Amino acid sequence: MRSVIDVPDLSPEELEELMDTAEDIIANPAKYSEVCRGKKLATLFFEPSTRTRLSFEAAMYELGGNVLSVTGAGTSSAAKGESVADTAKTVSCYADIIAMRHPKEGAARVAAQNASVPVINAGDGGHCHPTQTLADLLTIRREKGGFNGLTVGLCGDLKFGRTVHSLINALSRCEGLRFVLISPEELKLPSYVKNESLKKKGIPYTQTTDLEGAIGDLDILYMTRVQRERFFNEEDYLRLKDSYILTPEKLKKARKDLCVMHPLPRVNEISVAVDDDPRACYFKQVLNGKYMRMALIMMLLKEAGRL
Ligand code: NCD
């Protein structure tokens, strides 16, 4: 059964295909409004979420399908000690496809090994978040016309930020790309991501703690929140949480065609005064995420022989 747990589960050609489908949905929404009639998506969210869960659910509704939803470990049998494997087997009896978010790295993989329907990873701990990457890729393609040759700055919590890990993984397949990794010392990109996605592929990157020094070189600036829930102690979080705050003042040093992105939720990393700047793309990213999830749900249901 084909599931999408991490970015490499989709080939570069499939990513292009998903973006093309998303563009077609944007242009002709009526064409897709009955495609999933009678099909059910189960959203199993064992961690907080606003965008990702609602975006999956809105995606399924806009395809004419239905949604079954579990939110919060406390309200499901997980609270009674049920394993992820048993939950996946059970939910496969009710739903045609599952989107799952879980605080443990690897949980979605375990679910996929035990489910008899496709599983989509909607974020597993500090590991990865492939459908946020789908939203990010469509946003970059729409704003920049493509990926090759871009200088991409990623700023904030690069250690625990799963959206960063997945985005770097996807963009590392493009040509002529360069990364600027901007973070406090303690929140640098994990070495497994650096080795697998950058060093092995010979992709140029620099690491810095200085956002203002780097901003003028960037085509994309991907801001992230410091991931409070992954810290072992609150003191470290409080010390690091406001390491970077993007303001209109700092943007004066940036290119006119910079694209400012953020997976959201934002805490303090981008001042609300930036929202009116034409370079702010983070709410476009939210909408793009819904279209990409529609495209992914259709692709996986078709492959599973359920459409
Ligand atoms: C992200 C996540 O859950 O990793 N949110 C999202 O899905 N858009 C980013 C975050 O929580 O900081």
Residues whose N, C-alpha, C, O or C-beta is under 5 A from the ligand:
A	BS01	NCD	R51 T52 G123 H129 R162 T163 R225 P263 L264 P265
